[in-house]
């Protein structure tokens, strides 16, 4: 048994449902940081994408607006 979930005999770890999204988010951030270390243009593209998202909030549904704004 691992601290994050349950390990099977094959070594595969299954995360509890609630922490699966959190784990995926952490993994995405880790991959993004690695990509930025390899090529700083990744950071510029990510910032430009967030800016575009903020500028287009008015066409989104209220719950999407809140999620997008909180991520930015």
N, CA, C and O of each residue as an XYZ file, in Angstrom:
288
protein
N       0.860     -1.181      0.000
C       0.000      0.000      0.000
C       0.897      1.233      0.000
O       1.844      1.327      0.782
N       0.587      2.175     -0.886
C       1.338      3.422     -0.970
C       0.584      4.515     -0.228
O      -0.608      4.362      0.036
N       1.261      5.635      0.123
C       0.568      6.720      0.818
C      -0.557      7.338     -0.005
O      -1.508      7.869      0.568
N      -0.476      7.283     -1.317
C      -1.466      7.933     -2.169
C      -2.616      7.033     -2.567
O      -3.686      7.532     -2.917
N      -2.440      5.762     -2.528
C      -3.500      4.880     -3.010
C      -3.209      3.432     -2.677
O      -2.475      3.132     -1.735
N      -3.781      2.552     -3.444
C      -3.622      1.127     -3.209
C      -2.833      0.514     -4.349
O      -3.127      0.737     -5.523
N      -1.828     -0.261     -3.980
C      -0.982     -0.879     -4.987
C      -1.431     -2.312     -5.214
O      -1.706     -3.050     -4.268
N      -1.502     -2.697     -6.491
C      -1.890     -4.059     -6.840
C      -0.656     -4.939     -6.880
O       0.464     -4.464     -6.698
N      -0.865     -6.213     -7.118
C       0.255     -7.148     -7.216
C       1.143     -6.835     -8.419
O       2.333     -7.150     -8.412
N       0.569     -6.218     -9.446
C       1.349     -5.889    -10.640
C       2.147     -4.610    -10.463
O       2.933     -4.245    -11.337
N       1.954     -3.914     -9.326
C       2.700     -2.688     -9.093
C       1.948     -1.433     -9.504
O       2.441     -0.324     -9.300
N       0.769     -1.590    -10.077
C      -0.026     -0.448    -10.503
C      -0.672      0.191     -9.287
O      -1.240     -0.502     -8.444
N      -0.587      1.512     -9.195
C      -1.189      2.218     -8.077
C      -2.495      2.838     -8.529
O      -2.542      3.537     -9.541
N      -3.558      2.581     -7.779
C      -4.852      3.177     -8.057
C      -5.104      4.259     -7.032
O      -5.123      3.990     -5.831
N      -5.296      5.481     -7.497
C      -5.546      6.593     -6.602
C      -7.017      6.665     -6.258
O      -7.861      6.324     -7.087
N      -7.345      7.104     -5.045
C      -8.747      7.333     -4.730
C      -9.313      8.387     -5.667
O      -8.588      9.279     -6.106
N     -10.592      8.295     -5.976
C     -11.220      9.168     -6.964
C     -11.010     10.642     -6.676
O     -10.712     11.401     -7.598
N     -11.154     11.075     -5.435
C     -11.023     12.487     -5.091
C      -9.642     13.048     -5.365
O      -9.519     14.214     -5.740
N      -8.599     12.248     -5.189
C      -7.248     12.755     -5.376
C      -6.730     12.522     -6.794
O      -5.626     12.963     -7.112
N      -7.486     11.849     -7.650
C      -7.033     11.569     -9.002
C      -6.868     12.862     -9.799
O      -5.865     13.040    -10.490
N      -7.847     13.764     -9.707
C      -7.740     15.039    -10.423
C      -6.576     15.857     -9.890
O      -5.846     16.488    -10.654
N      -6.409     15.842     -8.584
C      -5.303     16.580     -7.978
C      -3.967     16.013     -8.456
O      -3.041     16.768     -8.752
N      -3.870     14.703     -8.531
C      -2.643     14.061     -9.016
C      -2.393     14.426    -10.482
O      -1.260     14.725    -10.860
N      -3.439     14.402    -11.305
C      -3.298     14.761    -12.711
C      -2.845     16.210    -12.856
O      -2.016     16.522    -13.711
N      -3.388     17.089    -12.024
C      -3.020     18.510    -12.077
C      -1.555     18.702    -11.694
O      -0.837     19.466    -12.339
N      -1.115     18.010    -10.646
C       0.284     18.095    -10.231
C       1.206     17.573    -11.328
O       2.259     18.152    -11.591
N       0.808     16.489    -11.957
C       1.611     15.913    -13.039
C       1.700     16.873    -14.223
O       2.760     17.009    -14.833
N       0.589     17.540    -14.550
C       0.589     18.503    -15.652
C       1.516     19.678    -15.348
O       2.230     20.154    -16.231
N       1.505     20.142    -14.108
C       2.387     21.248    -13.708
C       3.841     20.810    -13.787
O       4.701     21.559    -14.251
N       4.108     19.598    -13.332
C       5.480     19.083    -13.392
C       5.979     19.014    -14.833
O       7.107     19.412    -15.124
N       5.136     18.509    -15.730
C       5.520     18.416    -17.141
C       5.729     19.798    -17.750
O       6.645     20.000    -18.547
N       4.874     20.749    -17.369
C       5.006     22.108    -17.885
C       6.318     22.737    -17.419
O       6.998     23.396    -18.205
N       6.679     22.543    -16.156
C       7.936     23.097    -15.641
C       9.138     22.493    -16.353
O      10.101     23.195    -16.663
N       9.080     21.205    -16.609
C      10.177     20.554    -17.343
C      10.271     21.118    -18.756
O      11.366     21.385    -19.251
N       9.122     21.298    -19.403
C       9.118     21.851    -20.759
C       9.667     23.275    -20.762
O      10.386     23.656    -21.686
N       9.337     24.065    -19.741
C       9.838     25.442    -19.665
C      11.343     25.483    -19.451
O      12.022     26.384    -19.944
N      11.866     24.500    -18.711
C      13.312     24.451    -18.507
C      14.022     24.142    -19.822
O      15.100     24.672    -20.092
N      13.416     23.288    -20.633
C      14.023     22.915    -21.910
C      13.910     24.032    -22.940
O      14.822     24.235    -23.741
N      12.781     24.765    -22.922
C      12.545     25.819    -23.909
C      11.684     26.913    -23.276
O      10.486     26.713    -23.079
N      12.278     28.069    -22.953
C      11.541     29.151    -22.278
C      10.349     29.686    -23.076
O       9.483     30.353    -22.510
N      10.294     29.408    -24.362
C       9.158     29.880    -25.158
C       7.855     29.247    -24.692
O       6.779     29.804    -24.914
N       7.943     28.093    -24.050
C       6.760     27.428    -23.514
C       6.068     28.345    -22.504
O       4.841     28.440    -22.492
N       6.850     29.018    -21.658
C       6.286     29.929    -20.659
C       5.582     31.098    -21.335
O       4.506     31.507    -20.899
N       6.170     31.633    -22.382
C       5.562     32.753    -23.103
C       4.230     32.313    -23.720
O       3.242     33.045    -23.650
N       4.201     31.146    -24.311
C       2.965     30.632    -24.897
C       1.891     30.402    -23.844
O       0.717     30.692    -24.074
N       2.293     29.882    -22.689
C       1.338     29.624    -21.617
C       0.737     30.933    -21.104
O      -0.468     31.011    -20.863
N       1.564     31.950    -20.937
C       1.077     33.265    -20.490
C       0.147     33.875    -21.536
O      -0.891     34.437    -21.189
N       0.511     33.768    -22.808
C      -0.340     34.305    -23.877
C      -1.689     33.591    -23.906
O      -2.720     34.224    -24.136
N      -1.688     32.280    -23.674
C      -2.935     31.515    -23.650
C      -3.817     31.963    -22.487
O      -5.026     32.122    -22.655
N      -3.228     32.167    -21.314
C      -4.005     32.630    -20.158
C      -4.565     34.024    -20.401
O      -5.706     34.301    -20.030
N      -3.789     34.900    -21.013
C      -4.258     36.249    -21.333
C      -5.447     36.183    -22.284
O      -6.436     36.891    -22.089
N      -5.361     35.347    -23.302
C      -6.465     35.177    -24.242
C      -7.714     34.679    -23.525
O      -8.817     35.163    -23.777
N      -7.534     33.703    -22.623
C      -8.664     33.185    -21.860
C      -9.324     34.282    -21.032
O     -10.551     34.356    -20.971
N      -8.530     35.127    -20.401
C      -9.089     36.203    -19.576
C      -9.814     37.235    -20.432
O     -10.834     37.782    -20.012
N      -9.305     37.501    -21.608
C      -9.938     38.487    -22.497
C     -11.252     37.976    -23.088
O     -12.081     38.773    -23.528
N     -11.446     36.675    -23.101
C     -12.663     36.111    -23.690
C     -13.625     35.555    -22.637
O     -14.501     34.755    -22.966
N     -13.475     35.963    -21.394
C     -14.347     35.480    -20.321
C     -15.819     35.786    -20.585
O     -16.689     34.988    -20.237
N     -16.102     36.931    -21.195
C     -17.494     37.367    -21.345
C     -18.348     36.413    -22.178
O     -19.573     36.445    -22.064
N     -17.753     35.579    -22.999
C     -18.537     34.647    -23.820
C     -18.718     33.279    -23.152
O     -19.344     32.383    -23.718
N     -18.165     33.128    -21.945
C     -18.260     31.860    -21.227
C     -19.436     31.884    -20.252
O     -19.932     32.946    -19.877
N     -19.860     30.711    -19.861
C     -20.888     30.580    -18.830
C     -20.273     30.984    -17.483
O     -19.061     30.872    -17.298
N     -21.101     31.449    -16.550
C     -20.569     31.937    -15.265
C     -19.654     30.950    -14.533
O     -18.625     31.354    -13.990
N     -20.014     29.667    -14.512
C     -19.150     28.713    -13.801
C     -17.815     28.533    -14.527
O     -16.784     28.311    -13.891
N     -17.838     28.630    -15.871
C     -16.591     28.550    -16.634
C     -15.746     29.798    -16.412
O     -14.520     29.719    -16.335
N     -16.408     30.960    -16.309
C     -15.692     32.205    -16.030
C     -14.920     32.111    -14.718
O     -13.744     32.467    -14.645
N     -15.602     31.627    -13.687
C     -14.985     31.532    -12.375
C     -13.817     30.556    -12.375
O     -12.767     30.845    -11.802
N     -13.989     29.411    -13.007
C     -12.904     28.407    -13.056
C     -11.701     28.948    -13.827
O     -10.558     28.805    -13.395
N     -11.975     29.572    -14.973
C     -10.884     30.114    -15.795
C     -10.143     31.223    -15.073
O      -8.914     31.277    -15.095
N     -10.899     32.111    -14.428
C     -10.276     33.221    -13.694
C      -9.448     32.718    -12.520
O      -8.368     33.248    -12.258
N      -9.931     31.714    -11.816
C      -9.179     31.202    -10.674
C      -7.896     30.483    -11.110
O      -6.891     30.512    -10.399
N      -7.937     29.843    -12.276
C      -6.729     29.185    -12.793
C      -5.681     30.212    -13.200
O      -4.483     30.012    -13.000
N      -6.153     31.310    -13.772
C      -5.226     32.355    -14.222
C      -4.603     33.043    -13.033
O      -3.793     33.954    -13.202
